[in-house]
Amino acid sequence: MKFAVLDFETTGTQSVGEIIQVGLAIIEEDRSISRVYGSYVKPGAPIPPFITGLTGITDSDVQDAPELDEMMMELVPLLDDVVLVGHNVAFDFHFLQNALDRCGYLPFQGRILDTIDFLKICFPSLTTYQLGSVSSHFGLTHERPHQADSDALATALVLLKCLEELDNLPLLTIQRLNELFADEDSDLAWYFDGLQREREMETFQPEGDLTFYRQLALAVGDWAELAPPREEGSDNPLQNITFGEYMEEVTKRLKDTLPQYESREAQELMIHEVMTALDQDKHLLIEAGTGTGKSLGYLLPAIYHSVRSNQKVMVSTHTINLQDQLRERDIPLLTSVVPFPFKAAIFKGRGHYLCLRKFEHRINKRDFTSPREEALTAAQMMVWLTQTETGDDEELNLSGRGGDFWETVASDTDSCLGRSCPWFRKCYYHRAKHEAGISDVVVTNHSKLFADVKAGHQLLPAYEHLIIDEAHHLEDIAGKHLGMQMKYFTVAHTLTRLYKDSRSGQLPALRQTLQSSGSEQASEWSGVIDRIYPDLLTVKESWDTLSDKLFGLLPERSDAGAGEAGQLVARLQPGKKPKEWEELAALENTLNLSLSDIIRKGDKMLSEMRDTDSQSSSDSLVTDIGGLFKDLASIREQIRFFMGLNDENIVYWLEGSGNYRGKSLQMYAVPVDVSTQLRELFFDKKKSIILTSATLSVDKSFQFMIDNLGLGEAAEQGRLMTALLPSPFKYREQALLVIPRDFPSVKGSIGDARFVDTLVHSLAETAVATRGRMLVLFTSYKMLRQVYDPLKEALVSQDITVLGQGVEGGSRSKLIRRFQDSSASVLLGTSSFWEGVDIPGEALTCLAIVRLPFQPPNHPLAEAKSELLQAQKKNPFMKLSVPQAVIRFKQGFGRLVRTAQDRGIVIVYDTRVIESYYGKYFLYSLPGPKMEHMLTDQIVPRIAEWLEDGGV
């Protein structure tokens, strides 16, 4: 098989555009690259500046180049009897066919393969399939990205990498991959068919250290074989070792492992405080700014305490991101520097783990809703099974609708067969659970922490000591888990998985199995299923109607203050039900009755099936359908709870977006005050809980957190320690905070013309001075939109790109990646950009805060909390709005300086920080940057001077 790897650079998209450069790399049958052909082509029109920017190809490069006809005379003979390959090949293929047609050749009739498909299948865990990134990941030299000959060569090398990877897969995996594509008439299917035949001829087959079980090749064996970190009955490695001695040894090893490691005062203080709290069974609130190295600050004492006392320490983070960072970076480091064996396990929510039984069932049945895409996703997962040790979906790069496929094969409680599952000993979820059971330290996340509490502590291993990182989120997450939230699609998805139409869905699949068995009982059950179908349709219709009518209660337009882009919000109050409520309650009643009917019929049928042994082929289906019926039962309870609308201590509200109407509906019911529940569930029950974050104090005091998290009693009993750590950074030298004191002010979330003009002008001037590298934080999406277009226009001549959240499309992480990759850009973001965004070093030099981040007072939860405070004769503005805003402001400020070398400027355009009586709380809470206020037109000269002087 001979491959020709083709790449064109063109002046535009597939429908319009001309070829300006061609690159072709030939791969011979022995996999050597025999030649790389490259040529410029003279287009009929000038090259657009955007294309020159991307490729570096200018009009002068192509002015003496051969015409299309001449180039094609050289190219066509090279395409004889080859398999054509490209990176996103449809694009190049389209241009090739056009060129062949224009120059009077026959169309290309050969086989066509896409390296993106191969990369997805062979390297399912790559974070991106973009050619430049992939090349650098493999360490391939890709000298001139977006130049055709260089791209063609890079693509050829990537293809060879993939082929090599396929060579190392066991024959069984190749056979299963071939099976997945067998139904489709595609060149990919043709390739795998040929590969399988070729491999079956070989006498020697690679097997690696894989386990073969029920026709799948896995990277893991039985989890029961995982041994605890230290042998039973052996002496405790910390028997006669004090904490001080342990830390001395660890610090010495850290310095040997990381030459750049230096002990930081703040980290040492943190280690000491955490150890004291664990040791004396106290709770601790500890604020540790960026750069403290807080993960080591709590992990080192946690490991010592847990091994020494033989008691587990639980660590909980807010985001899965941080959990993964601990797994990939911090735990391996600690494993190498802690002088005795210990084990730290990561344990996530169940839906993050693959259920092998469901996966096996899906691919054996070939039950695919969109065959091309799902076969590719299944193929990715088939190869991933030979690599993954965790079965955790975060390792997979599932693009497009891959996420929907994952949902149907993810582990979940309701459809778990437990010990009677043939996959039980290989199960990834039970492996994670077992690992957590034998570990000293278990890292989980806030969601799982509360799910465990709700499930009566069935999910996590027992623990008495808990460390909560990113603890400023605890209250929010607690509210969501101790209350309820439900989306339109939670219900719709469950219904379609049971029954989409007579051919697809779990019930039709079961009915088919029953038909083929032909027993009398089977036809009875088929009858039951036939009677359930119309009921399911009724439920779907009532749910659609109910969602649309609830959506109708939302205000017509949104000021987008309360949520992100275009979110509409409406609060529902028990005492003031809307006038349509009776009609809605009647709809809910119909829904409730239909659901109860379905669940009753279905459960009766399933339990009869479980009692007869003959139904082995449908066991798996019976289990999954049973799980879906359980889901329906909990949906029924939740809708009833929400529509009951009768608990004064709960805030009920609806959210939706104008674009998708009823389909975007979300229902929330959240306790107004979670402090009592947090106290009862955690602070009274556990021996020691450590809460840490970069932002817990307001104006150097922890009172706000103590009140909101229910730590008041612990404080009175002397069971609460608090610590505010000094920042490891020299903020006076590293950060300059400027406030333009004559800046116009704003009422509401929309700026008037004068405000917007002044802001755009100032941002544009500053961006030129800092060469982009600027993050602008807004509190309302409306205002971001007002600034986006004029700012883009103002900076286009300076070659500075403007990226806007919600304007560009793409996720938050994609926007951040684009911001980091482009040499000069300005990123505009709203609420979710105020925290968790980590852009160290040069990429970010200037942070502009347009308005102080007060939560919109009209958000239902904020409103209800204010009412509660008023009833207690407290001032909601000072007790709630200001502290919340200060914490977000500190989070925002924290984006700027991420390392001891970072330097940068913060501009606060909101003059309330110097004019209002509460402004000082904002400024006093910051870690001591240099602060100056001046007239707006003095900002840019001052910034330029500060950047030049190295911050003096």
N, C-alpha and C positions, 0 to 999 in steps of 0.2 A: 504494500500500500504506500503510495507516494502522496505526500501532502503539499499543497501550495497555500501558503499563508499570505492572505491579501490584506492590504490596508490602503484606503484612499484618503487624502485630505481634500475637502471640497469647499466651495464657497457658500454652501447652505444646506438645507434639509433635503430629505429624500425627494420631495416633489419638485423642488426647484433648486438648482445649484449646479456648478460645474466642477469637474475634477481639476485640482491644481497640482497634485502630487500623487505618485503611486509608489507603493513599496510591495515587494513580493519576496517571500523567503521559501525556498524549496527544501522540503525534508525528504531525504531518500528512504528506501526501504530499510536500510540499516540504521535509520534515525540520525544520520549525520545531516547537517545543513550544508547542502552542496553549493548554493549560491544565494546571494541577496541582490535583487534587482531594484534599483530606485531611479526615479526620474521626475523632474518637474514637468508640468504640462501647462501650455499656454491657454488660459481661459479667454472667453470672448468679452469679458467685462472686468472692471477693476475688482480687486479683492476687498471685501468689507473690512473696516478697521477691527471689528470684533474678531474676525477670523485671523487677522494678522496678530492680534493680541494673544489668541489661543495658540497658534501654530508657530508664530515667528516668521511666517512666509510673507514676503512683501511683493508688491507689484514688480520691483526691479529684479527679484529672484526669477520671476517667470517670463520676463519680457523676451528673452531669447530662447525660451524653452521650446521643445518640439510641440507641434500641434497634436491634438487628440489622435488623428489618423496615424501619424508617425509612431507615436508611443504604442498604439494598439498593435502595430505590425511587430513590435518587439515582444509585447506581452502575450499575444494570443498563442504563439507556439509553446510558451512555457506552461500553458493551461491544458496541454494535451494529456489525457489519461491521468488526471490527478483528482484527489479529494480536496475540495476548496474549503479553506478554514479561515475564520475571521473572529475578531473579538466584537460581539454584537454583529454577527455576520450579515443579517438582513439588510443593514445599511449599505455595506460595501457591495453586496450581491445586486442590490437594486441599481446602483451606479454602473456596475459591470454590465448588466443586461442592456441598460440604456446605451452605453458606449458601443457594445457589440452591434446593437441594432443601428445606431447612427453611422457606424463605419462599414455596414454591409456584411457583418459576419452572422453566422447562425447563433442562436442563443446557447448559453452554457447548459449542458444536459447532465453534468456529473453530480456526484454526491456533495452535500454541503454540511459542514459541522461548525458548531459555535463553541469557542473556548469558554464562554460564560457558563454554558451547560456543564462542560467538563469540570470547570473549577467548582461549581456548586456541588457536583456529585463527589469529586475527589477530595475537596477541602471544605467540608460543610461548616467548619468553624471560622473561616476567614471573616474578618469584620466587614470587608468591602471587596467587591469584585472589579474595582476600577483598575485599569491596566497599570498605571504608574505605581499605585500602592501595592498591588500584587507583586510587581517586579521587585520593589524594594524589600517586600516581605521575604521573598525567596533569595534576596541578595543577588539578583541578576542586574547587570549594569544596563540601564535603559538610558542612553545618553541624551537623546533629544525627544522627550515625550511630545506627542502631537506632531511628529514629523514622520511621514509615511514609512520610509525604509527602516527607521529606528523602531517604530511601532510594530512593523511586520516582524522584525527580528525578535523583539520582546515577546510578541504573541507566539512565535514559533517556539521560543524557549519555555514559555508557560505551558504550551501544549505538551512538550516533551516531559515537563515536570508531572503533568497529569497522567501521561501514559506510563511513566515510571511508577507512579502511585498505584495505577490499576494493576501493574505487574505484581505488585506486592500484596494485592488482595487475594484471599483464598478463593479457590475455584467456586466454592459454595456461594460466596457473595456475588461473584460474577454471574452465576446461574440465576440468582434471585433478581439481580439488576436486569438481566435480559428478559426475565419473565415479566417484570414491571412494564417494560416498553413493548412487549410482544404484540399487543393489540393494535398499536398505532402504526400507520404506514408512514414512518418517518426515517430520515437518514440516521438519526440517533439509534433507533431500533435496529436498523441494518448494521450499524457499527457494533453494537453489543452482541448481536447474533453472531457476527463474524468472530468477535473476540472470544466468545464462549467456545466456538468450534476449535479455534486455534489452541485455546488453553486446554481443552479436553484431550488434545493429541499429546500434550507434554507429559513426560513421566514424572518429573519432579514438580511438586506443587508447594508454594510457600504456605506455611500455616502460622508462623509466629507463635506468640504465647496466647493464642485465642482459644476460647471455649466454644465448642460446637454443640448446640442444643436445639432440638425441634426445628431443624433447618435454618437456624440463624447463627452467624458467627459473632461472638461477643468478646469484648476486651476484658470482661470480668468473669470470675467464677462465682461460687456460692458465697454469699456474705457471711454465712455462719462461720466461715473459716477465718474471718478477721479477728485477730487476737487483740486483747486489751494492751495498752502501751507498756504495762509492767506485769510481770508474772504474779499470779495469785500467791499470797503467802510470802513473797519476797520482802526484804526490809524496805521501809520507806526511805527513798533517797534523800529526804530532807530531815531525817530524824534528829541529827545533832547540828543542823546548819541554820544559822540565824538568817534573817532576811538580808541583813547587811552583807554577810559573807556571800550569799547567793548573788546579790546585785553586783558585788565586786567582780566575781568571776564572769558574770554575764557582760558587764561593761568591757572587761578585758577582751572577751571574745568578739564583742561588737566591733571594737577598734581593729582587731585582726581581720575581721570579715569585710568591714567597710572602712577603707583608709580615710574617707572624708568624714567619718562619724565624730561628732564632738558632743560631749554631754552638755545639755542645755539646762539652765537653772530651772526654767518653768517645768521641763519634763521631770527633773528630779523631785521637785516639790509635788508634782502630781502623783508620781509613783509612791511617794511617802504618804500623801493624804489618802490615796485609794487603799493602800495597805492597812493604814490605821482603821479606816472605816470597816474593812472586811474583818479585821482582827477583833475589833471591839463591838461588832454587830450594830453599827450605826448607819444611818443614811447620810449621803453626802451630795451636796450640790456643788459642782466644780466647773467654773468657766475657764476654758483653755482656748486662747486665740489660735489663729492660723500659725503653723510653724512650730507649735509646741511638740508635735509628734505624739498626739494624744492616743493613737491606737496602741503604741508601745507603752504609753503612760498608764493604761489600764490593763493591758494584756500581761505585762511582766508580773505585777502583783497578783493578778488573777491566777496565773499558772502556779505561782508559789503557794498561794493560799489553798488552791484546790488540791494540789498534790500533797501538801503537808497535812491538811485536815481530812483528806479523802472525801471531800464534798464538791459536787459540781458547781462551777460558776457559769451562769448564763449571761451571754452578751447579746444585746439587741440593738440593731441599727435601723435607721428609718428607711434607707433605700437598699434595694438589691445591689445597686452599684457598689456601695460601701462594703457590703457582704463579700462581693466578688473580689474587691481590692484586698480585703483581709485574707481571702483564700489564696490569691495569686502572689501577693507581695509580702504581707506582714507575717503570716503563719510560717511560710517556708524559711524566712529569715530567722524567726524565733526557734524553729526546729534545729537550725544549725548553731545557735548561740546558747541555748539553755543546756546546762551540763548534764542532763539526765533525760531519759525518754518520757515524753508526755504526748497527749493527743488533743488536738483542737479540731472540732468538726463543724461543718457548715450545715445548717438544717433549715430548709426553706418551706414555704407552703406547698401543699401536696400537688397542686396543679403544675408545679415546675418540673415534675418528674414524669418520665415516659412510662406508660403502662404497657409492658411487653405483650400481655395477653390481648389487649385491644389492638395493638399494632399488628400482631400476627394475624388476628382476625380480619382486620381491614385489608391487608395485602393478600391474604389467601382468598378472600371473597372478591377482591378487586372492586371494593365498594367505593368508587371514586365519583364525586359530583362533577368536577371539571377535570377529565382524564389527563390532559397534557400536563397541567400544572401540578396536579396531585401526584402523578407518577414521578415527576421530577422531585417533589418534596419527599416522597417515600424513598426514592433512590438516595437522596442526601442522607436520610436517616439510616438507611441500610448500611452505608459506608461508615457513618458516625458510630454505629453500634460496635464497629471494630476498633474504635478509638476511645470512646467515652468511658470514664470510670464512674461517672455520677448519674448519667441519664438526665442531666439538668438542661432545660430548654435554652438557658442563657448562653450555652456553648454553641448553639446552632444559629446560622444566619438564615432565617426563613424569610424570603422576600414575598411580595405579592400576597396571595391568599394563604401562604404557608401557615399563618397564625390560625386560620379556621381549621386547617387539617390537624394542627397540633391539638386544638381543643377536643377533637374527637378521639385522640389517642393518649390524652394526659391521664395520669392517675387521679382517681377521686374516691372518697370514702364510700359513697353509696353503691358503687359497682365493684367493690373490692371483694374477692373471694377469700382473702386472707390465706390461711394455711392450706385450703383445699385448691388453691390455684396452682396449675402445673408450673407456673413461672415463679412461685413464691420465693424460692431460694436465690433467684437471680434478680428479684424485683429491686429496682433502683430506689423506690420510696422506702421499702423496708430496710434496704442497705443503709440509707441515710439515717433512718430511725435507730437502727442497731449501732451505727457508728456513734450517734449522739449518746446512746446509752452507755458505751464503754469509754467515752471521752472525758477529759478533765474539764475542758472549756468548750461550751457549745455556742456557736454564733448563729443567732436567728434574726428575725426582723420584727418590728413593732406589730405588724399585722398578724403574724403567726403567734406572737405573745398573747394578743387578745383573743384570737381564735381558740387558743389553748384554754384560756380562762372560761370562754363560753362553752367549750366542750367538756367542762368538768375536769380539766387537766389530763385529758387522754392523749394529747398530741405530743407534748414535750416531756423529756425525762424530768423527774422531780428535782427541784432546786430551791435553795434558801438564800442564795446570793445572786444579785442581778445587777448588771451594769448596762445602763441605757445611754447609748451614744446618740447624738443629734436629738437631745431630749427636749428641745424647744418644740418638737412636733408631737410630743406625747399626748397633749390634751386633745388636739385635733383628731388624731388617729383613734384615741379612746372613744371620742364622741361617735365617730363613724361606725366603730365595731360594736359599741354598746347600744347604738341605735340601729337604724336600718338604712340602706340605700339600694335602689333598684332601678335598672335601666329598662327601657322599652324592649331592647334586644335580649335581656336576660330571659324574658318570657318567650319571645318570638323564636329564639334559637332552640330552646328546649322543645317547643312544639314541632319545629321542622325536623329536629333530629328524630323525633318519634315518627312523624309522618309528613312527608313533603308532597308526594303524590303516590299513586298506587305502585310505582316502581322504586322510589327511593325513600329511605327512612328505616328505622329499626323495626317498626311493626310490620311493614310490607316484607322485610327480609325474613322475619319470623314466620309470617304467613306462607311464604314460599317454601321454607323448610318443612312446615307442617303438611303442605299439599303433597310433598313428595313422599311422606311417610304413609299416607293413605289409611291410617287407623281411624276408628270411629271417633275416639276422643279428639283426634287431630281435627276432624271436620267440625266438631263442636266448637273447638277453640278458634278455628278460622272464622266461624260465625260470630264469636265474641269480638274478634278483631274488626270484622266488617262493621259491627255495631258501634265500635269505638271511633272509627274514622269520622263519621258525621259530627259526633260530639266534639272531637278535636277541632274540626273546622268551625263549629259554633264558638268554641272558646277563643280561637284565633280572631274571629269576627268581633266578639264582644270586647276582647282586649284592644283591638284596633280602634273600635268606637270609643272605648273608655279613654284610651291614650289621647285620641284626637280631642275629645271633649275636655279632658284635663288640660291639654295644651291650650285650649281656648280660654282658660282662666289666666294665662300669662298675659302681661301687658303687650300691646301691639308693637311698640318700639323699645329698643333697649338703649340705655345710656351706657351700656357695657361697663358701667362702673363696677357692678357687683361681681361679674365674672370675667372670663377672658373674652376674646373676640366674639361679639354677637350673641353672648349668652343672655337669655331672658330668665328672670327670676320672679316667682310669686310666693309670698308666705300665706299659709292657711292657718287660721287661729280657731281653736276649739270653740271659743265663745262667739265668734263671728263667722259662721259658715256661710259661704257664698250662696246666692239664692238658687243656683242650679243644683245644689248639693243632693237634694232628694232624688232627683232624676239620676245623678251619678251613683248614688248609693244603691238604687234599684239595679243599675247596670252591673255593679259589683256583685250584687246578690245573685243575679243570673249566672255570672262568671263563676262564683263560688259553688253554686249548685252543680253546674256542668262539670267543673273540676272534680268535685267530690264523687260524682257519678262515675267519671272516667277512672279515678283512682280505685274506687270500690270494685268495679268490674275487672280492671286490670290486675289488681293485687290478688283477687280471688283466682283468676285464671293462672297467674304466675305460680301461686302456691300449689295449685293442682299439678302444674307441670313439674315443679320441684319434687313432688311426691312420687311421680312416676319416673323410673330410672331410665326408661328407654330413650329419653330425649338427649343423648349425649352431644349430638351435633349442634344442638341449639342452646347448650348450657351457657355459652358465652353471651349469646343474645339475651337470654332470660335475665342474666345478671345485669347487663347494661340497661335493659328496659326497666328492670326493677329500680335501678339507680335513677332513671329519668322520672319514674313515677314519684320517687322520694323528692326529687327536685320540684315536681309540680305541687306536692303537698306543702313544701316550705314556701313556694311562691304564693300559694293560696293563703297561707297564714300571714305572710308579709303584706299582701295587698289589703287583707282584712284589717290588719293592725293600722296601716296607713289611713285607709278610708274611715276607720272608726273615729279618728280625729278627736280623741276625748281625754288626752293626758295633758294636764296643764304644765307639767315639768318637761315637756318635750316640744321642740320646735319642728313644725312640719313645713316643708316647702317643696316647690316644683322648680325644675330648671329645664330649659330647652333651647334650641337654636332656631332662628327664623328660617334658615335654609331647609332644614329637614322636618320641620313641624313635629307631628306626633311621634315620628320615629326617633326623634332626638330626646324624647322625654326622660327625665330622671326624677325619681321621688326620693325625698330624704325625710327621715324622722330622727332627730338627734337630741339627746338630753341637753338641757340648757347648761347644767353645771355637772361636770363629771368628778369634781373633787372628792365628793363623799364616796363614790364608787371606787375611785383610784385608791383612796385610803383603805377602804374595806378589803379590796381585792389584793392590794400589793403592800402598802406601807405598814398595815397592822399585821399582815401575815408573814412577810419575809424578814429574815434576820437583818440583811443589809442590802440597800439599794443605792447604787451610785448613779447620779444623773449628770451627764456632761455634755457640753456643746460650746461652740464659740460665742453663743449669745444666750445667756441666762439672766444676766443682771441688767437692771435699768438704773442709771445714775448710781452705779457702784452698789446697789442693794438688790437682794434676792427676793424681796417681799412679794413681788408680783407672782413669781413662780411658786412660792410657798403657798400663797392663797389659792392659786388656780389648780395646783396639783394635789391639794389636800394634805400638805405637809405641816399644817399648823400645829396639830397635836404633838407630832414627833418633835417639833421645835420646842414646845413647852416642856416636854418631858426630858429635854436634853439629849434626845436621840438623833439630832440633826447637826451635821457639820457643814460648813460652807467654806469655799475657797475661791478667791479670785486670783488667777495666776498672772504674773507680769508677762507682757508680750516679749517673745524672743527677738522681735524685730526692732530696729532703731527707727521708730515711726517719724521722729522729728526730721531725720535726714532722708527717709525713704518716701514720705508722702506729704504733699502740699494740698491743703483744702482751701478752696477759694469760694467766697460768697459775693456775688455782684449785688451790692446793697441797693442799687437804684432799679433793680429788675421789676418789670410790671407784675402785678399779682393776678391771680385767677380765682374766679368763683365757679364751683362745680367742676365737672370733668372735661369741659370743652374750653379751649382757650379762645379769646377774641382775636381779631385780626392783628392787633398791635402785639399781643403776647406772642402769637405764632411767628410773626415776622422777626421780632427781636430774637426769639429763641433760635430760629433757623439761621439767622445771620451769625449769631454768636457761636452756634455749633459748627457752622461751616468754617468760620475763621479759625476756631480751635483745632478742628480736624486737619486743616492745612498745616498748622504749626506742629501738630504731633504726628503728621503723616498717617492719618487714619488711626488705626490701633485704638479705637475708642468704643466704649460700650455706653449706650444711653438708656437709662432706666426710667420708664414711665409708670404711672399708676393707673392710667386708663388707656384702653385700646383705641378709643376715639381720638385721643390727642396724638397717639403714635401715628395714626393715619393722617392726621392734619399735617404732621411734620414731614412724613416720608417723601411725598412727591417733590415739594419745594427743595428739600435738602438734597435729594438725589440730583435735581437739576443744578443746584448751586455747586455741586462737587464734581459733576461729570467732566468739566474741562480740566480738573486737577488730577484726573485718573484715580479718584478715590471712590470705591464702590460703597453703596449704601444697602445694607441688608435689613429687612424688617420682619419681625416675627408675625406670622399670620398673613403677611402680604406676599411673601415669597413661596409659601407652601413649604412642605418638608418639615421634619420633626426638629425639636430643639437641638438634639445632638448633631443633626446634619448642618443646621445653621452655624453652630459653634465650629464645626469642622471647616466649613467654608470660610468663616471669619479667620480662623487660625491659618488656613492655607493661602489666603490672598494677602498680597504684600501690604496693601493699604485699604482698609475698609472700616466702616462705621456700622455697628450693629445696634438696632433699636429693639428693645425687649420690654415686655410687661411682666406681670406678677411672677411667672415661673423662672424668670431670669435673675430675680433678686438673690437667689441662693443656689448652692449646689453646682454653680458653673465654675469650672476651674480652668483658667487660662493663664498659666504662669509665664513669666519672662516677657520677652519683647512684644509678644502678640498684643498685649494690652497695656497701654501707657496712660490712658485717660478714661476716667469714669465720670459721666455726667448724671446727676440725679435731678430730674426735672421737678418733681414734687415730693414732699415728704410722704412716705408710704402709709398714709392712714387707710385703714380698711373702709370701703364705702359704708357709711353708717346705715344705708338701707338694706344691707345684706341681712336676711332673716336671722341668722345666728347672732350677728353683732347686735341687731335690734333687740332680740330677746334677752341677751346678756345685759344690755343697758337697762331694760325694764326691771330685771331682777335686782341690779345694783341700786336703781332708784328706789325700789321697794325697801331696800335695806338702808335708805337714806344716805347712799354714797354717791359720789360724783362719777358717772360713767365715763366722762371724757378723761379725767385724770386717772381713774382706776383701771380703765380698759383700753380706750382708744390710744392714749399716749404711750403706755408701756408696749402695746402690740406694735405700734409704729416704730418705736425706738429699736425694738428687737429686729424688725425687718430692715431698718436703716443700717444697723450694725452689720447685718448679713450682707446688704448691698455693698457697704464700704469694704467688707472683707474680700470682695472679688478682686480688689486692686493689687494688694501686696501678697503674693503667694510664697515667695522665697526671700531669703536674706539679701539677695541681689536685686530683687525687683524694685523699681522706682516708679512713682506715678503721681498723677494729679487727680483730685476729685473736685468737681465744680457742683455746688448745690445752688440751683436756680430758684429755690424757694426761700424768699426772704423771711418767712416766719421763723426760721432758726435763729435770727438775730433780733427780730422785732417782737415776738410774742413772749409771754411769761413762761411758756412751756418749752421754748426753743432750746434753753440751756440743757434740758435733759438729753436732747439728741447729741449736742456737741460734747457734753461731759462724759457721755457713755462711750465715746470713741477712744481707741488706745493711744491718744496723744500725738496725732499728726500736727504739722505746723499749720496754724489756721490764720487766714488773712481775709479781711473783707475790703472791697474796693469798688470803683465804678465799673460798669460793664465793659467800657471800652479800654479799661486798663488790664483786663484779664489776659489777653493774648500776649502782649509784651512781657507780662510777669511770668507767664508759663514758659515762653521762649527762653527768658533769662534763667529761670530755675532749671530747665532741662540742660542748658549749656553749662551752668555752674556746677553740675553734679549735685545740685540740691542744697547749696549753701544758703 
